[in-house]
Amino acid sequence: MRITNQMCFSLLADTFVTAICGQDVVLPCQDTTASPVMLVQWRKSTISSCYLYLFRNLRSYDNYQCDMFKGRVKPLEPSVGNANWSVILRNVSVADTGLYMCEITARNTKTGQNHVVSEGRVNVTVAHSPQPRGRPGIIAALILLLTVIVVLCGVVWIRANQKHKTPEDISIQATRCSFNTMFFFYLQQKEIQYLSFPAVPVPPSPGKSRD
């Protein structure tokens, strides 16, 4: 903190925020002075032509807001008289990853001049949703293992009986083994689909009353 023209200036420590796509995040920013706040500017460091949030002359200005932030930003504490200028960024995506800067300008009641009294930086990192893990993945692994075992058993059985069969018998047996393996794999795939999706309740037929 330093004194600038009889006003205190506060450089806030960098803040790091991590989130998953679809979540809401809070970007913190505090005014450490008791002077009237005249201007609050929230920007993303890579965008200079518009704002994340702009407050000036006792009101916010949505027309200066970047299109990518429209409808997704609101003050954490909307009261004008408080010292908390944190904002909520809703429904974040990977595109929101980056550095955000908050700058607060207040009026010196003694001189009537405006001065920047507080600056803060927030580093936001947004990641994709983690891949779900659970029963379907285990079932798929078991099915793959069973399929390999069935194929190997079929190959061993065919080779063990090659000495006692004609070429025609071997060809027929190999075809049957391949068909059985494919049919087994098909049934297991159907089981995966059945277990992966929750059952949807069937509405009662029109005209039928419940007991």
C-alpha positions as CSV (number, residue, x, y, z in Angstrom):
1,M,0.0,0.0,0.0
2,R,1.2,3.5,-0.8
3,I,-0.1,7.1,-0.3
4,T,-1.1,8.9,-3.5
5,N,-2.2,12.6,-3.2
6,Q,-3.4,12.0,0.4
7,M,-5.2,8.8,-0.6
8,C,-4.3,5.2,0.1
9,F,-3.5,3.0,-2.9
10,S,-3.8,-0.8,-2.4
11,L,-2.4,-3.3,-4.8
12,L,-4.2,-6.5,-4.1
13,A,-2.4,-9.9,-4.1
14,D,-3.0,-12.1,-7.2
15,T,-5.9,-14.5,-6.8
16,F,-6.1,-17.9,-8.5
17,V,-9.5,-19.4,-9.3
18,T,-10.1,-22.8,-10.9
19,A,-13.4,-24.1,-12.2
20,I,-15.1,-26.7,-14.4
21,C,-17.1,-25.8,-17.5
22,G,-20.7,-24.8,-16.5
23,Q,-19.8,-23.6,-13.0
24,D,-20.2,-20.1,-11.6
25,V,-17.0,-18.4,-10.2
26,V,-16.4,-15.3,-8.0
27,L,-13.8,-12.8,-9.1
28,P,-12.8,-11.0,-5.9
29,C,-12.0,-7.3,-5.7
30,Q,-12.1,-5.1,-2.6
31,D,-12.0,-1.3,-2.0
32,T,-9.8,-0.6,1.1
33,T,-10.7,3.1,1.3
34,A,-13.7,4.9,2.7
35,S,-13.8,7.4,-0.2
36,P,-16.7,7.6,-2.6
37,V,-16.2,5.1,-5.5
38,M,-16.6,6.8,-8.9
39,L,-15.4,4.1,-11.3
40,V,-14.9,0.3,-11.2
41,Q,-13.4,-1.4,-14.2
42,W,-13.3,-5.2,-14.7
43,R,-11.4,-6.3,-17.8
44,K,-9.9,-9.4,-19.3
45,S,-6.3,-8.8,-20.0
46,T,-6.6,-10.0,-23.6
47,I,-9.5,-7.7,-24.4
48,S,-9.1,-4.0,-24.4
49,S,-12.1,-2.9,-26.5
50,C,-14.8,-3.8,-23.9
51,Y,-15.4,-4.7,-20.3
52,L,-16.3,-7.6,-18.2
53,Y,-18.1,-5.2,-15.9
54,L,-18.2,-1.4,-15.7
55,F,-19.5,0.8,-12.9
56,R,-19.4,4.6,-13.3
57,N,-21.2,7.5,-11.8
58,L,-23.3,5.4,-9.4
59,R,-24.5,2.9,-12.1
60,S,-23.4,0.0,-14.2
61,Y,-23.1,0.2,-18.0
62,D,-24.1,-3.0,-19.8
63,N,-23.6,-1.4,-23.3
64,Y,-19.8,-1.4,-22.7
65,Q,-19.8,-5.1,-21.8
66,C,-18.2,-7.7,-24.1
67,D,-20.6,-9.9,-26.0
68,M,-19.1,-13.0,-24.6
69,F,-19.9,-11.8,-21.0
70,K,-23.5,-10.5,-21.6
71,G,-26.0,-12.0,-19.3
72,R,-23.3,-13.8,-17.3
73,V,-21.9,-11.2,-14.9
74,K,-23.4,-9.6,-11.8
75,P,-22.0,-7.9,-8.7
76,L,-21.5,-10.2,-5.7
77,E,-23.0,-7.5,-3.5
78,P,-25.1,-5.1,-5.6
79,S,-25.3,-2.4,-3.0
80,V,-23.5,0.7,-4.2
81,G,-22.4,1.8,-0.8
82,N,-20.3,-1.2,0.1
83,A,-16.6,-1.8,-0.5
84,N,-16.9,-5.2,-2.1
85,W,-16.7,-5.0,-5.9
86,S,-16.3,-8.7,-6.5
87,V,-18.4,-10.1,-9.4
88,I,-19.9,-13.4,-10.3
89,L,-19.1,-14.9,-13.7
90,R,-21.7,-17.5,-14.6
91,N,-21.6,-20.7,-16.7
92,V,-17.9,-20.5,-17.4
93,S,-16.2,-22.2,-20.4
94,V,-12.7,-22.9,-21.4
95,A,-12.8,-19.6,-23.4
96,D,-13.1,-17.7,-20.1
97,T,-9.6,-18.9,-19.0
98,G,-7.2,-16.0,-18.5
99,L,-6.2,-13.0,-16.4
100,Y,-8.9,-10.6,-15.2
101,M,-8.1,-7.2,-13.7
102,C,-10.1,-5.0,-11.4
103,E,-9.4,-1.2,-11.0
104,I,-11.2,1.0,-8.5
105,T,-11.2,4.8,-8.8
106,A,-12.4,6.9,-5.9
107,R,-12.8,10.7,-5.2
108,N,-10.7,12.6,-2.8
109,T,-13.2,14.5,-0.8
110,K,-10.6,17.1,0.2
111,T,-9.4,17.9,-3.3
112,G,-12.3,16.8,-5.4
113,Q,-10.0,14.8,-7.7
114,N,-10.4,11.1,-8.7
115,H,-7.6,8.6,-8.1
116,V,-7.1,4.9,-8.6
117,V,-7.2,3.5,-5.1
118,S,-7.2,-0.3,-5.7
119,E,-6.0,-2.8,-8.3
120,G,-6.4,-6.5,-8.3
121,R,-5.7,-9.4,-10.6
122,V,-7.5,-12.8,-10.8
123,N,-6.1,-15.7,-12.7
124,V,-9.0,-18.0,-13.9
125,T,-8.5,-21.5,-15.2
126,V,-11.4,-23.4,-16.6
127,A,-11.2,-27.1,-17.5
128,H,-13.5,-29.5,-19.2
129,S,-15.7,-31.8,-17.1
130,P,-13.9,-34.9,-15.9
131,Q,-14.8,-38.2,-17.7
132,P,-17.3,-40.1,-15.6
133,R,-16.0,-43.3,-14.1
134,G,-18.1,-46.2,-12.8
135,R,-19.9,-49.4,-13.5
136,P,-20.2,-49.1,-17.4
137,G,-16.4,-48.8,-17.7
138,I,-15.8,-51.9,-15.5
139,I,-18.4,-53.9,-17.4
140,A,-16.8,-53.0,-20.8
141,A,-13.4,-54.1,-19.5
142,L,-14.8,-57.4,-18.3
143,I,-16.6,-58.0,-21.6
144,L,-13.4,-57.4,-23.6
145,L,-11.6,-59.9,-21.4
146,L,-14.3,-62.5,-21.8
147,T,-14.4,-62.0,-25.6
148,V,-10.6,-62.6,-25.8
149,I,-11.0,-65.8,-23.7
150,V,-13.8,-67.1,-25.9
151,V,-11.7,-66.5,-29.0
152,L,-8.7,-68.2,-27.6
153,C,-10.7,-71.2,-26.4
154,G,-12.2,-71.6,-29.8
155,V,-8.8,-71.5,-31.5
156,V,-7.3,-74.1,-29.1
157,W,-10.3,-76.4,-29.6
158,I,-10.2,-76.2,-33.4
159,R,-6.5,-76.9,-33.4
160,A,-6.9,-79.9,-31.0
161,N,-9.5,-81.4,-33.4
162,Q,-7.8,-80.7,-36.7
163,K,-6.2,-84.2,-36.8
164,H,-9.5,-86.0,-36.6
165,K,-11.6,-83.8,-39.0
166,T,-11.7,-83.3,-42.7
167,P,-11.0,-79.9,-44.2
168,E,-14.7,-79.4,-44.7
169,D,-15.4,-80.1,-41.1
170,I,-12.7,-77.7,-39.9
171,S,-14.1,-74.9,-42.2
172,I,-17.6,-75.4,-40.8
173,Q,-16.4,-75.5,-37.2
174,A,-14.3,-72.3,-37.7
175,T,-17.4,-70.5,-39.2
176,R,-19.5,-71.6,-36.2
177,C,-16.9,-70.4,-33.7
178,S,-16.6,-67.0,-35.4
179,F,-20.4,-66.7,-35.5
180,N,-20.7,-67.6,-31.8
181,T,-18.0,-65.1,-30.8
182,M,-19.6,-62.3,-32.8
183,F,-23.1,-63.1,-31.4
184,F,-21.6,-63.2,-27.9
185,F,-20.0,-59.8,-28.4
186,Y,-23.2,-58.3,-29.8
187,L,-25.2,-59.5,-26.8
188,Q,-22.7,-58.0,-24.4
189,Q,-22.8,-54.6,-26.3
190,K,-26.5,-54.6,-25.8
191,E,-26.0,-55.2,-22.1
192,I,-23.7,-52.2,-21.9
193,Q,-26.2,-49.9,-23.6
194,Y,-28.9,-51.2,-21.2
195,L,-26.8,-50.5,-18.1
196,S,-25.4,-47.2,-19.4
197,F,-28.7,-45.4,-19.7
198,P,-31.3,-45.1,-16.9
199,A,-34.7,-46.6,-17.5
200,V,-37.4,-44.1,-18.5
201,P,-40.7,-44.6,-16.7
202,V,-43.5,-45.4,-19.1
203,P,-46.6,-43.2,-18.6
204,P,-49.9,-45.0,-18.1
205,S,-52.1,-45.5,-21.1
206,P,-54.9,-43.0,-21.6
207,G,-58.1,-44.2,-20.1
208,K,-56.6,-46.6,-17.6
209,S,-56.8,-45.7,-13.9
210,R,-54.3,-46.7,-11.3
211,D,-55.3,-49.1,-8.5
